[in-house]
């Protein structure tokens, strides 16, 4: 199969963007996500993806160029979903604490539902940022847009007095991202706590802190009632 020919056809079809073509491409990406989740990204092949769809591997190349491209699209979709959720949360009329809780829940749910792809994205973010591909540029842009939404919600909380203002908003945001992103080190599909339990615990720790009033006083900080 002449790669240059099928590559050209795929690029032309993507540029044209017919509804039928894009729908089939999304179907293949969703099928790949299921196969990768069940068999692991390293162990799965394009043939496995094709078999799950009841077709042959050759037919996939009209829609997708490689297994890596499938993984890239899965990650792109996951990031877009959490970005759209964050933008909706930001536009809501809820107070900052409620918005923060919704953001944490959205992040945890996205991480759990898209395991292990978000783990791969989190670990490779530095490498992705150094790439010059259209995909990498798009992923980094969406990541920055998401971070900006979170910072805006936190800054609004500081302004209205519902989020502590004695810590720079950038550090408050980084602590939140660090807490969620570290899930790649310990979360697995068979983890003993559900996504809801994780999100609730993270929300309590993040909004209330893990120290008692006595603990806060011991380090010279403010009390929770301050």
C-alpha positions in Angstrom: 0.0 0.0 0.0 1.6 3.3 -1.1 1.7 5.3 2.1 2.0 8.7 0.3 -1.2 8.0 -1.6 -3.4 7.0 1.3 -1.9 9.9 3.4 -2.9 12.3 0.7 -6.4 10.9 0.5 -6.7 11.1 4.3 -5.5 14.7 4.5 -7.9 15.7 1.7 -10.8 14.0 3.4 -10.0 15.7 6.7 -9.8 19.0 5.0 -13.2 18.5 3.3 -14.6 17.3 6.6 -17.8 15.6 5.4 -20.2 14.6 8.2 -20.0 10.9 7.3 -16.2 10.9 7.2 -15.8 12.7 10.6 -18.4 10.5 12.2 -16.6 7.3 11.1 -13.3 8.8 12.3 -14.8 9.5 15.7 -16.2 5.9 15.8 -12.7 4.6 15.2 -11.2 6.8 17.9 -13.8 5.7 20.4 -13.2 2.1 19.5 -9.4 2.6 19.9 -10.0 4.1 23.4 -11.8 1.0 24.5 -9.2 -1.3 23.0 -6.3 0.6 24.6 -8.1 0.6 27.9 -8.6 -3.1 27.8 -5.3 -4.2 26.4 -3.0 -1.3 27.2 -1.6 1.1 24.7 1.7 -0.7 24.2 0.1 -4.1 23.8 -2.7 -3.1 21.5 -2.4 -2.9 17.7 -4.3 -1.3 14.9 -5.4 -4.8 13.9 -7.0 -5.1 17.4 -8.8 -1.8 16.8 -10.0 -3.0 13.3 -11.2 -6.3 14.7 -13.3 -4.5 17.3 -15.0 -2.6 14.5 -15.5 -5.7 12.4 -13.2 -4.4 9.6 -9.6 -4.8 8.4 -6.6 -2.8 9.3 -6.1 -1.4 5.8 -9.4 0.4 5.9 -8.4 2.3 9.0 -5.6 4.2 7.2 -8.2 6.3 5.3 -9.2 7.7 8.6 -6.2 7.5 10.9 -2.4 7.4 10.1 -1.1 5.4 13.1 -1.7 4.1 16.6 0.1 7.2 18.0 -2.3 9.4 16.1 -5.2 7.6 17.7 -3.7 8.2 21.1 -3.3 11.9 20.3 -6.9 12.2 19.3 -8.1 10.4 22.4 -6.0 12.9 24.5 -7.3 15.9 22.5 -10.9 14.8 23.0 -10.3 14.3 26.8 -8.8 17.7 27.1 -11.6 19.3 25.1 -14.2 17.7 27.3 -12.7 19.0 30.5 -12.2 22.4 29.0 -15.8 22.7 27.9 -16.9 21.6 31.3 -14.7 24.2 33.0 -16.0 27.0 30.8 -19.6 26.0 31.6 -18.7 26.0 35.3 -17.1 29.4 35.1 -20.2 30.9 33.4 -22.6 29.5 36.0 -24.0 31.7 38.8 -22.6 29.5 41.5 -20.3 30.9 44.1 -16.5 30.3 43.9 -16.4 27.4 46.4 -19.2 25.6 44.5 -17.4 26.2 41.2 -14.1 24.9 42.6 -15.9 21.8 43.8 -17.4 21.3 40.3 -14.0 21.9 38.7 -12.3 19.3 41.0 -15.1 16.8 40.3 -14.8 17.4 36.5 -11.0 16.9 36.6 -11.2 13.7 38.6 -14.0 12.3 36.5 -12.1 13.1 33.3 -9.0 11.5 34.7 -10.8 8.3 35.8 -12.9 8.0 32.7 -9.9 8.5 30.4 -7.4 6.3 32.2 -4.6 5.8 31.1 -4.6 8.5 28.4 -4.7 11.4 30.8 -1.8 9.8 32.7 0.2 9.7 29.5 -0.7 13.3 28.7 0.3 14.4 32.2 3.6 12.7 32.2 4.5 13.8 28.6 3.3 17.4 28.9 6.8 18.8 28.9 7.8 16.8 25.8 4.6 17.8 24.1 5.3 21.5 24.8 8.6 21.1 23.0 7.1 19.7 19.8 6.2 21.8 16.8 3.4 19.7 15.4 -0.2 21.1 15.0 -1.4 18.5 17.5 1.0 19.6 20.2 0.3 23.3 19.6 -3.4 22.6 19.9 -3.1 20.5 23.1 -0.9 23.1 24.8 -3.3 25.9 23.7 -6.3 24.0 25.2 -4.2 23.3 28.4 -3.4 27.0 28.8 -7.1 27.9 28.2 -8.1 25.5 30.9 -5.6 26.8 33.4 -6.8 30.3 32.7 -10.4 29.4 33.5 -9.3 27.8 36.8 -7.2 30.8 37.7 -10.2 33.1 36.9 -12.5 31.2 39.2 -10.0 31.3 42.0 -9.3 35.0 41.5 -13.0 35.7 41.6 -13.2 33.8 44.9 -10.3 35.9 46.3 -12.1 39.1 45.2 -15.4 38.2 46.9 -13.7 36.8 50.0 -14.6 33.1 49.6 -11.1 32.1 48.8 -8.1 33.1 51.0 -6.2 36.0 49.5 -2.9 35.7 51.5 -1.6 33.2 48.9 -0.9 34.2 45.3 -3.6 33.0 43.0 -1.0 31.3 40.7 0.2 29.2 43.6 -3.3 28.3 44.6 -4.0 27.2 41.1 -0.7 25.2 40.9 -1.5 23.4 44.1 -4.9 22.3 42.6 -3.3 21.1 39.4 -0.6 19.3 41.3 -3.1 17.5 43.5 -5.1 16.2 40.5 -2.2 15.5 38.1 -0.4 13.4 40.7 -3.1 10.8 40.3 -1.0 9.4 37.5 1.3 7.9 40.2 -1.4 6.0 42.1 -4.7 5.8 40.4 -5.6 2.5 38.6 -9.0 1.2 37.4 -9.3 -1.1 40.3 -8.5 1.6 42.9 -10.4 1.1 46.1 -12.0 4.5 46.1 -14.5 5.7 43.5 -14.2 8.9 41.5 -16.9 10.5 43.7 -15.0 9.6 46.8 -11.7 11.0 45.4 -13.4 14.2 44.3 -15.1 14.8 47.6 -11.9 14.2 49.5 -9.9 16.4 47.3 -12.5 19.2 47.6 -12.5 19.0 51.4 -8.7 19.0 51.6 -8.4 21.8 49.1 -11.2 24.1 50.4 -10.9 23.4 54.1 -7.3 22.3 54.5 -6.1 19.1 56.2 -5.0 20.7 59.5 -7.3 21.3 62.5 -7.5 24.7 64.1 -4.8 23.6 66.5 -2.6 22.6 63.6 -3.1 25.9 61.9 -2.2 27.8 65.1 0.9 25.7 65.5 2.4 27.0 62.3 1.3 30.5 63.0 -1.5 30.5 60.4 -5.0 31.7 60.5 -7.8 29.7 62.1 -10.6 28.4 59.8 -13.0 30.9 61.2 -10.7 33.8 60.3 
